[in-house]
């Protein structure tokens, strides 16, 4: 029986790799060489077996050290070394390495991460992401907090499906857990220097070592800049460049094996001429309505099939300041019990400047939303000793978040021509928003090892939250006195709005070792995403009650197998999933008066996502590593009435649309990520390494109205690199030539509709082909 299982799984792995041509693998086997399942805190250890076998990846799954292949919940693991070896460092580049993932980027505030099609909702400061993002075990209140240069990373782990029983905040789609490298008591240092086209430049380095016998320190830094690739025909500017700088400092106090304390502080800045969009579609019937309107007011817009041209005349800029600190203490006592405390603070400051009319007129000179976000969190956790028949973990979690934000619009001298209302010329509108969140939860999870082969796990988390919001649109400033009576500018004060929620997350799973190398598992879980109060002025005709959004809940079932085959030369994991989401949070049309509808953030009904995920890693012979992460996902709205209408349906006279049984926005049915790496010694202590990875995804809707005009066509991105490396005494070095988006594929990071009554759609393009060289030195 054992040989049949191995043979079948191995044949399927070989078939998948052959069909794909290449497969994904990490240059160093400790990376994604094994992908498994489980809840992980992100710490990884690697134990080599032999030169022709995949290394074992050890994660602290369920808060204790386990082989990732033995943990019965889907998780994909990627080491920082593997990510850096592929010359990747940006958050959105995770699309090319992790299965079932879609990171979309319009600007730092409107960064979203979706897993299995869930999480593409529009950015809203009062609502949490469907995918929780953690940095060094600290929950980040918004995905944009992770939109920084990912340097000095130890591990990136993607947990798929609802999480909550062992993580601070409940989620409906998954968890992305990022862990940085800890201080070392062995002195080490490294430095990288990169340069490339578009005047790309990056310098990064890290230094670590002991300060005393019980204290070690680590410091890392990065500076990145790149010119823009969007050409502004109005004044010749290059837009969508970036300029970032970041620092991280750490101290590790470890006086004994029973106690350790890790203190981390970091700070990051970004000042970029981001985020200009390009015209994706002028609208139905060749865009006549939109283009004729622009012509009538003397405005100009350019359609570029490569999406690398725009026509704006005002300033375009994004500034981000963020940082924080955390202290994680671990105390072992009483024969193996462990007490953990994690205290953290983070702040995120965002200031955008947007030419919002996307034309060469000064109509909407600057429109956007500033954010001042602060959060505090505290986790207390107690873990039972390893090796008992019943292993458990329990704890408490507290999270507080305060935001002082402002929505603003600066109308220019051409606003009247653009909007049809001359009273808007030179008017400034400001809407301050204040949001508070208090969240406290208690959690517990236990695993009963009924036999050497069979384990049963049960877990639960109860979360209570208080939220309050105040929206205060101030009277407009400047322009004609009549501007104060324009519906979208009338002063409004919501007063203090409050809501209180209690949600329960739960997990039940079973795992059975068919053989020592094959694990089968099944799980059923329930997750939730908090409700909120939309921090905006209610649509005309609606009261403050329309701003309340209920929590969304997800029920998820998983069935999977993990196998390590052919003397640990092949790892093959397969997972089936089914998720049903109730009270999904998205945009809905609400009737404010007979025949008149307004968009409002609401609970639309139900969503169902189901599919299969496969991960393969193989080491056919020493030096060659191939792997593949692939997923099929059928994500649809099973109940979505009164949905926003696409431009083509609006032009046909419809006012409301029904997207029931239609595809979920942003959800590709197929995602395939293969890669290959080969290292070969050439003598004199030198090695040559070559690698390539390919990321392909099928088409998806780019806007929430499911417009055919905003469909993002299927695309594939090829990255490749070749390098020469060696050693000098105890130091290592390498020089790598690399290319990203080698075939110069034009693709979309995020879409938006700016004026549905005119039918036009704009989108945010991904990077074109970039190339350069990197020099690395470790000592």
N, C-alpha and C positions, 0 to 999 in steps of 0.2 A: 504493500500500500504506500509506504513512504517513497519508494522509487517512482511510483506512478504520479504522486503529487508533485514531486520534484520535476519529473519529466514534462508534465503538462504545463506547469508554470514556466519552466525554462523555455519550452517551445513557444509559448505565447510571448515571452519576453523577446526571444529572437525574432519572431514574426513582426512585433511592433517596431523593433529597432531597424529591421530590414526595410519595412514599409516606409519609415520616416527618413531613411537615408543616413541620418546621424541621430545621436541621442545625447541628452544632457548629462554631464558629469562634472565634478569639480576637479580642478587641477590637483588639488590635494584631497585625498580620500576622506579626510575628516569632515569635509563640508557636507554636500548633499549626497554623498555616496550611499547613504542609507536614509530613506524617508520612511517615517513610521507614524505612529499615532500616540496621542496622549496630551495631557495638560502639563506644560513645562514652564519652569521659571527661567529657562534660557541658558543655563550653565552647561557647557559641553566639555567632555573629556574624550580623549581618543586613545585607544589601545591597539597598537599595530600587532598583527598576527604574523604575516609574512609578506614579502614583496609582491606576491602575486595573489593577494586577497584584499577584498575591501575592508577598510578599517571599521571597527565597531564604534558607533556613536552612542555615547552615554549622556542622557539628559536627566535632570532632576524632575522627572515627570511625577505628577501627583505629589510634588514637593519632596521627592526622595530620588536617589540615583538609580536609573534603570536604563537598560538597552532600549533605544527608541523603537526597535523592532518588537519589543515585548509589551508596549503600551497600547491598549485597545481603543484608541480614539484617533481619527485621522490628523496627522500633522506632517508638514513638510519642513525640513531643516536645511538651512543654508548657512555655512560659516562665513564670517567676515573675510577670511583669507580667500575663499572661493569667489566671493563677490568682488573683492579688490583685484584678484588675479585676472578677472574678466574686464578690468578697468571700468567698473561700475561704481557709482557713489551716490546717485540721485534716487530719491524715493520712488519716482515713477518707473525707474528701471527694474523694480521688483516684478513688473509685468513679464519680464523676459526670463525669470528664474523660478517663479512660484506658480503652482497650478491653480486654476479656478479664480484667478485674481484679475481685477481691472482697477488700476489706479488712474483716476482722471484728474487733470490739473487745468483749471482756468486761471486761478491766481492763488496765492498762498492761503487765503481765507476759504476759497472754494475748491479745496483739495478734497477728494472723496476716495474711499477705498471700498470696493465691493468684492464679496466672495460669493460664488455661486449665484451671481446676479443680484444679490441683496446688498444695498448700501449706496446706490447711485442717486439717492434722493437729493434735491437741491440743498445747498448749504443753508443752514439756519442756526443761528447762534444759541437758540433755546433748546435745540434737539441734539441728542447724541448720535454718533455714527452707529450703523448696524454692525460695524467691525470695530472692536476695541483695539486701540494701539497703546502698547506699553513700552516704556524705555527704562531699562534697569529696574523692572518690577514696579514702575510707577505709571499709573494710568494717565494718559494724555487726554485732556478734556476736548480736544479737537484734533482731527487728523493732520491739519496744517502744522501742528507743533512738531511733527516728525519730518516735515518737508525742509530738511537741511542736509548738508553734506554728511553722508553716512561713512564716517571714518573711524578707525580704531575699533571696529566692530568684532565682537567675539562670535555672535550667533544671531541669526534671524529665524524665528520659528513661526510658522503659520498654522494655527489650529482652526480646523474647519468645522462648521456647525455651531449651534448655540453654546455659549460658554457662560459661566457665572458661578458654578459651585466652588471653584478655587481661584477665581479672579475677581478683582475689586468691583468692577461694574458689570452689570448684566449686558449681554449682547445677543442678537438674533442670528448673526451670520458667521461670526468667528472672532479670533483674536490674532493680532500681529504682535509678537513679542520680540523686541530688539534688546540685545544685551551687549554692552561694551566690554572691552578687555579690562580685567582687574589689575591692580598693582601687583608686581612680582618681586619676590625676595631675591631673584636672580637678576643681576643688572642686564638690561637690554635697551636697545635704541634702534630706531629705523627712520628713514627719511625718503620721501618720494618727490620727484620733480617731473612735471608733465608740461608739454606744449603741443599746440596743434593749430589747425586752421580756425578761422573766425577769431584769431588772436586769443585762442584758448590758453590759459595758464593756470596751473594748480601746483601749490607746494604744500606738503603735509608731512608731519613728523610726530613721533612719540618717543618718550623717554621714561623708563621705569627702573626701579631698584630700591634697595633697602636704605632707610634712614637710620634705623637702629635694629637690634635683633628682633624686635616685635612690631616695627612700623615700616611699611613700604609705601612708596608714592609713585604716582604715574601722572604725566602731563602729556596732552596731545593738542595739536593745533592744525588748522587748515586755512588756506587762502585760495579762493577760486574766482576766476573772472573769465568771461567770454563775451565777445561782441555779439550783437543781435543778428538774426538772419531774416527778419521781416523788413522789406524795403518800403519805406514811406515815400510814395511818389510826390507828395505835396512839398516836402522840403528836403528830401534826400537822406533822411535819417535811417539808421539801422536800429530796429527795435527788437525787443525780447532777448536782449543780452542779460547777463547776470553778473553780480559782484557780491561775493559772500566771504565771510570770515567767521571762524569759530574756534573756541578753546574749551578744553575740559581738564579739570584737575581732580585728582583722587588721593585719598589716604586710606590705607588698610592697617588697622590695629589688630594684631593677632598674638596676644601674649601666651596663648596655649591652644591645644586642639579643642578645648571646650568652649572657647569664646572668640568671636571675631566681630569687628565693626568696620564697615566700609562707608566712607563719606565721599560724596561726589558733588562737584559744582561745575556748571557749564554755562557758557554764554555764546550766542550766535547773532550775527547781524546780516541783513541783506539789503542792498540798495540797488535796484535793478530797473531798467527801462522796460519793464514787463507790465501788463500782459496784453499786447495788442492782438486783436482777432482779425481774421481774414474772411471775406465774403465767400460763403459756401454755396448758397443758392439765392438768386434774386427773387425767387418765388414762382408760383404757378404761371403757366402760359408764357414761359420765357422771362418772367419777372417784369412784365410790362407795367403793372401797377406801381411797383416800387421804383423802377428806373424812370418812368414818366414823371412820377412825383418829384424825384430828385432833379430831373431836368427842368421842371417848372419853377423850382426855387433856386436854380443856379448852383446846385450842389453836384459833386462828382464822387463816384465810387468805381473801383476797378475790380473786375473778376479775374483772378489768376488761378488757372487750373492746378498750379503747384502750391497754392495757398501761402505764398510768400510775399504778397504785396498788399499794402493797405494805403488808404488816403485819408489821413487825419492831420490836423494842423495844430492841435493843442498838446500840452504836456502829457506824457505817459510814464508813470513811475510807480513802483511799489517799494515801501520800506517796511522791514520787519526787525523787531528787536525781541529776543526771547532768551530765557535762561532759567536756571533753577538750581535746587540742591536737594540731596536726599541723604539719609543716614539709615543703613540697614545693619541691624545687630542680630547675631545668632548666638544663642547660649544652649549648650548641651548639658544635660544633667540627668540624674536618676537612671542610669543604665541605658541611655540612648534617646530619651525624650529631647526634643529641640524646641526652644521658644524663639520666635522671630518677631522683630519689630522693624517696620519700615515707615519712616517719617519723611515727608516730602513737601516741597513748595515749588511751584512753577508760575512764570508770568509770560504772557505773550502780547506784544504790542504791534499793531498793524495799521499802516497809513497808506491808502491807495490814492493815486491821482489818475483818473481815467477820462480820456476823450470819448464820451459815451455816445456821440451821434455817429461815429464811424465814417464821417465825411470830411470834406475840406472846409466846412462851415464852422463858425464858432457858435454852435447852437446849444449843445450840452457840453460846456467847457470842462466840467469836472463833476462826476457822479460816482458815488461809491459808499462804502461803509467802513468807518474806522472802528477798531476793536482794542479795548484794554481789558485783558483777561488775566485774572489771578486765581490760583487754586491751591488748596492745602489738602493733604491726605494722610491718613494714619492707618496702618494695618498691624494687627496683632495676631499671631498664629502659633498654634501648638501642634507639634507633629509627634506621633508615637514612634517607638523604636522600630527599626527595620527587622524583617525576618519573622515576625509573629504571625500567627494564623489570621489575625485581624489587624490590619494596619489602617490608621485613621489620621485625619488632620481636621482641626477646627479653629475658628478664629472670629475676629470682629474687624469691620472695615468702616472708616469714616471718610467722607469726601465733601469738601466745601468749595464752591466756585462763585466768584463775583465778577460781573462784567459791567463796564461802563462804556457803552458803544454809541455811535452816532451815525445815522443815515443822512447823507447830504447831497444836494444837487445845486450846482452853479450854472444857471442859464446864462448864455452869452447874448451878444447883440443880435444874432440871427435866430434866436429861439422862436420868435413869432412865426417866421417863415417855415421852420421845421415842424412846429407843433400846431400851427394854425391859430395860435392865440398870441397876439402882439403884446398883451399885458405881461407875458412871461419874460420879455426882454430884460436881461441884466438882473434877474431875481435870484436870490439865494434862499434855499429852504434847508432847515436843519431839524432833525428829529432825534433827540437824545433817547437812549434806551438803557434801562437798568435791570439787570437780571441777577438773581441769587438762587443758589442750589445748596441744600443741605441733604446729604444722603448718609444713611447708616445701615449696616447690614450685619447679619450673623450667618455663618456658613459652617458646614461640616460635610466631610466625605469619608467613607470607609470602604475598604476592600477586604473581602473574606476569601482567603485561599482555601477553598473547600477540599481540594486535593492538590497534588503536585501539578495537575494539568488544568484544573478548572478554577476560575476566580470570578467572584461576583462583586460589583461595585455599586454603591448607592450614595448619592450626594444631594444636598439641598442648600439654598441660600434664600433668606428672607430679607428684603430690602424695603426700607421706608424712606420716602423722600418728601421734602418740603421745597416748593419752588415759588418764587414771587417775581413779578415783572411790572415795570412801569414804562409806558411809552408817552412821550411828551413832545408832540410836534409844535415847534415854536412858530409864531407868525412870520410870514415871509419878509425878507429884508430887500429893499431896493425895488426898482421897476415901478410900474403904475400902481396907484392905490387899489385898483380893482383886483390885483393879484391876490389880495387877502381873501377874496370870495371864490377863487378857483377851487374846485372840489378837492384836487390833489394837494392843495396848499393850506387849506383851512386849519387853523390852530386846533389842537386836540390834546387832551390829557386823560389818559385811561385811569389815573389813580393807581393805587396798589392792587394788583391782581395776584391771587394766590391759588395754589392747588396742592393737594396732598395725595400721595399714592403709596400703596403697598403691593409689592410684586414678589412672587416666589419663582425661583428657578430650580430645576431638579434634573438629576441624571440617574439612569439605571442602565448598567451594562454588564455583559457577560463575556468572558474570554476563555478560549479553550485551546491548549497546545496540542494540535494534532500530532506533531512530532516536535523534536527539540528545535527544528528549524522552521516550522510552519505554525502560525497563530491565526485562529479564526475568532472573530468577535462580532457582537451585535450590541447596539445601544439604542436607547430611547431617551430623549432629553427635551426639556422645555426651557426656553430662554425668553427674555423680555427686553424691550428697549423703552426707556422712560418716556412718559408723556411730557408735555410742556405747555407753555403759553407763548404763542407766536408774537415776538416783539415788534409789532407793526401796527399801523393805524388800520382799524377795521375797514373793509370795503364799504362803499357808500350803501346805506340802507341796512347795514348789519351792526349789531352791538358788540360790546367787548366779549360776550359769551362765545362769539365765533372764533376768538383767538385761542381757545382751549383745544389741545390735541391730546387724545387718550394714548396710553401706552400701546405699543404693538407687541404681540406675543407670537412666538414661533414654537411649533412642535416638530421635532426632527427625529428621523429614524436612520440608522446606519447599519450596514452589513459589510464586513470586510475581511480580507485575508492578507497577512504579511508573511513573506517567505524569504529565506536566505539559502541560496542554492549553489550547487556545483562547487563545494568546498569554499564557500563564501566569495565566489567570483561574480555572483549575480544576486541582486536584491530585486524582488518583484512584489509590489503591493497593489492591491485592487480594492476599491471601495465603492459601494452603491449607497446612494443617499436619497432621501425624500424629506422635504421640508414644507410645511404649511404655515403661512403667516397670516394672522388675523389682525384687523385694524391697522393695516399697513399705512404708514405715514407718507403722504404725497399730496400733490396739488389736485384740488377738486373745484368744479364750478358750482357756485351757490347762487340761486335766484334771489336777487335783491328787490325786484319789482317785476310785475308781469312782463315776461319776455326779455328781461335784462339780467345778465349773469356776470358775476365777478369771480376771479380766481381767488382761492383761499387755501392755505395749508390745512389739511384735514386728515381724517382717517378714511381711506377710500374703500375699504372692504378687505378682500383676501388676495393672497399671492401664493402660488405653488411653484416650487422648484424641485427638480428631480434629475438624477443623472448618474454618471459613473466617472470615477477618477482612477488613473493608473500611473504608477511611478516605477520606473525601471532604472537600475544602475548596474553597470557591468564592467569588469576588468578582464577582457579576453586574454591579455598577456601584459607583462610588466611594462609600464609606461603608457599604455593606451587605456583611456577611461571614456566610456560612452554612457549616456543616460537619456531618459525621456520622462517628461511630466506632461500628461495629457488629460483633458477632461471633456466630457459631453454634458451639457446642462440645458435642460428644457425648463425655462423660467417663464411663467405666464401669469397674468392677472386673472384670477378665477372670479373676481367680482370687482368691477371698476366702472360704475355708472357715473354720469355727469362729469366725464373726463374732459380736459381741455381739447379743443379741436385743432387739428393741423391746419396749416394755411390753405391747402388744397380743399379741405372740407369746409372751412370758413367761406372760401370763395364760392363754394357750391350752395351756400345759404344755410348751412347748419350752425346752430348756436351751442349745442352740447353734443358730446360724442360718448359712445360706450366702447371702452377698450377691453371689456370682458373677453377672456380667452385670447387676447393679443399678447405679444411678447413684452417682457419687462424691459424698460429703457436701460441701455448700457450693457445688456446681457448677451454675450456671444454664445452660440450653442457649442462651438468647438474652440478650444484653446490647446495648442500643441507647442511645447517648448523642448526641442531636442538640442543637444550639444555634444561636442567631442573634444578631447584634449589628448595630445600625444607629447611625451617627453622622451628624448633620446640623447644618451651621452655621445659626444663627438671627440673625446680625448682631451688630454691636458686638464682634466678636472672641469671641463665645460659641458653644459647641457643646452640643447636647443628644444624649445617648447613651442608648439603651435596649437591653436584652438579656435573653435568657431561655435557660436550658438545661434539658434534660429527661433524666433518667436512669432507664431502665426495664430491669428484669431479670425473667426468668421464674422460676418457682418452683424451690426447691431444698430438699434435706433439711437441717434445722438441727442434727441430732445424728448421731453416728457410727453409731448403730444403725439409721438410715434409718426411723425411726418416722413413720407417717402422722400421728401426733398432734403431731409437731414439724416438720411441713412449713412452710416459709416461703413464703407465697403470693406470686405475682408482684406487683410494685409499681413505681410510677413516682414520682419526686420532681421537682417543678418548682421551680426557682429563677428569680427575676426581679429586675431592677434598672433604675432610670432615674436619670440624673444630668445635671447642668448643670456645664459647665466653661469655663474661659477662661485667659487669661494676663495677667500684670502684669509689664511689662518682660521679664526673662528667667525669670520664675517662672511656674509653672502651678498651677492649683487646680481642684478639682471637689468638688461636693456630690452624694452619691448616696443615694437611697432604695432599700432592698433588702428582699427577703423570701426566706427559705429554707423549703423544704417548703411552698410557697404554699398547696397544697390540703390541708394538715394530714394527710398520709398517715401511717398507723401502720405502721411497718416494724421489722425486727429486725436488730440489729448482730451478735448472736451468741446461740447457744442452748446450753443445758446441761440434763442430766437429773440430779437431785439424789438420787433414791431410786427406782431402777428397780423394786424389789420392790413399791412402792406405785403405780408407774405415772405419777407426776407429772412434768411438764416445766416448767422456768422458762426465761425468755429475757431478753436485754438489749435494751431498746428504743432506737430511734434518736430523734433530736431531733424534737419536734413543730414546728408552724409557728413560726418566729421572724422578727422583722422589726425594722428599725431604720434608722439613717442613719450615713453615714461622711463625714467631711470630710478631704480630702487636700490637702497643699500641698508642692510641690517647688520648690526654689530652688538 
